[in-house]
Amino acid sequence: MIFDPLYLLVIGIGMGLSLYASSITKGRFRKYSQYTTRSRLTGADIARNILQDNNIHDVSIERVPGELSDHYDPRTKTLRLSQAVHDSNSMAAFGVAAHEVGHAIQHAKSYALLGFRSAWVPVANLGGGLSMIVIMLAFFLGGVQTTTGASLSWLGVLLFGCTTIFTLVTLPVEFDASSRAISCLQRGGYVTEKELDGARKVLNAAAMTYVAAFVTSLLTLLYWAFRLGLIGGRRD
């Protein structure tokens, strides 16, 4: 299957989208990391202030290694910021820190989609781990051309679909967190309009990585459904 032109096209599109989105995100982060804000606040300060503005007092903030390794852990209510964000007062740092606080706000307000995504993680991991084994077994058993192959085909595609659902649900969760971030920065008076625009551009670029992940997963899902004969008729 690795020499299937259609498979190579799907993989090529996915890799191309992912590399482009990653390049744009890193490029904008580095660009706007060079522009400091008028305040002397760091990304950690901004995160702490926005948490207080929203009456959230049970979230801790930690510095973690790595580039763009920032994330919010709802299990421990911990906001983990990379050094380039935690210790910086750049436009990029403000945007990323505020975005992660956006997830903490979602958690505090019981945002349904965040709860669903968190609960879906083990399902997506299980589906992703088993799907290719089941799909390849179904393929070698003839796909829909045999009873066992047809059953395994549906099972494999459904398992892989669990990861696609995860990437789909991630989109509104991330978009909402960015929207909350921009609103909090603006409402709190932490940035000028120019600084806010820089933070917004960094977050918009980061959003592309989630779009790329969903498109890649969806194309791969459709490819396997097609090759197994679940859509478009049987494959001879």
Secondary structure in CASP SS format (residue, H / E / C, confidence):
PFRMAT SS
TARGET T0000
AUTHOR 0000-0000-0000
METHOD secondary structure of the structure
MODEL  1
M C 1.00
I C 1.00
F C 1.00
D C 1.00
P H 1.00
L H 1.00
Y H 1.00
L H 1.00
L H 1.00
V H 1.00
I H 1.00
G H 1.00
I H 1.00
G H 1.00
M H 1.00
G H 1.00
L H 1.00
S H 1.00
L H 1.00
Y H 1.00
A H 1.00
S H 1.00
S H 1.00
I H 1.00
T H 1.00
K H 1.00
G H 1.00
R H 1.00
F H 1.00
R H 1.00
K H 1.00
Y H 1.00
S H 1.00
Q C 1.00
Y C 1.00
T E 1.00
T C 1.00
R C 1.00
S C 1.00
R C 1.00
L C 1.00
T C 1.00
G H 1.00
A H 1.00
D H 1.00
I H 1.00
A H 1.00
R H 1.00
N H 1.00
I H 1.00
L H 1.00
Q H 1.00
D H 1.00
N C 1.00
N C 1.00
I C 1.00
H C 1.00
D C 1.00
V C 1.00
S E 1.00
I E 1.00
E E 1.00
R E 1.00
V E 1.00
P C 1.00
G C 1.00
E C 1.00
L C 1.00
S C 1.00
D C 1.00
H E 1.00
Y E 1.00
D E 1.00
P C 1.00
R C 1.00
T C 1.00
K C 1.00
T E 1.00
L E 1.00
R E 1.00
L E 1.00
S E 1.00
Q H 1.00
A H 1.00
V H 1.00
H H 1.00
D C 1.00
S C 1.00
N C 1.00
S E 1.00
M H 1.00
A H 1.00
A H 1.00
F H 1.00
G H 1.00
V H 1.00
A H 1.00
A H 1.00
H H 1.00
E H 1.00
V H 1.00
G H 1.00
H H 1.00
A H 1.00
I H 1.00
Q H 1.00
H H 1.00
A H 1.00
K C 1.00
S C 1.00
Y C 1.00
A H 1.00
L H 1.00
L H 1.00
G H 1.00
F H 1.00
R H 1.00
S H 1.00
A H 1.00
W H 1.00
V H 1.00
P H 1.00
V H 1.00
A H 1.00
N H 1.00
L H 1.00
G H 1.00
G H 1.00
G H 1.00
L H 1.00
S H 1.00
M H 1.00
I H 1.00
V H 1.00
I H 1.00
M H 1.00
L H 1.00
A H 1.00
F H 1.00
F H 1.00
L C 1.00
G C 1.00
G H 1.00
V H 1.00
Q H 1.00
T C 1.00
T H 1.00
T H 1.00
G H 1.00
A H 1.00
S H 1.00
L H 1.00
S H 1.00
W H 1.00
L H 1.00
G H 1.00
V H 1.00
L H 1.00
L H 1.00
F H 1.00
G H 1.00
C H 1.00
T H 1.00
T H 1.00
I H 1.00
F H 1.00
T H 1.00
L H 1.00
V H 1.00
T H 1.00
L H 1.00
P H 1.00
V H 1.00
E H 1.00
F H 1.00
D H 1.00
A H 1.00
S H 1.00
S H 1.00
R H 1.00
A H 1.00
I H 1.00
S H 1.00
C H 1.00
L H 1.00
Q H 1.00
R H 1.00
G C 1.00
G C 1.00
Y C 1.00
V C 1.00
T C 1.00
E H 1.00
K H 1.00
E H 1.00
L H 1.00
D H 1.00
G H 1.00
A H 1.00
R H 1.00
K H 1.00
V H 1.00
L H 1.00
N H 1.00
A H 1.00
A H 1.00
A H 1.00
M H 1.00
T H 1.00
Y H 1.00
V H 1.00
A H 1.00
A H 1.00
F H 1.00
V H 1.00
T H 1.00
S H 1.00
L H 1.00
L H 1.00
T H 1.00
L H 1.00
L H 1.00
Y H 1.00
W H 1.00
A H 1.00
F H 1.00
R H 1.00
L C 1.00
G C 1.00
L C 1.00
I C 1.00
G C 1.00
G C 1.00
R C 1.00
R C 1.00
D C 1.00
END
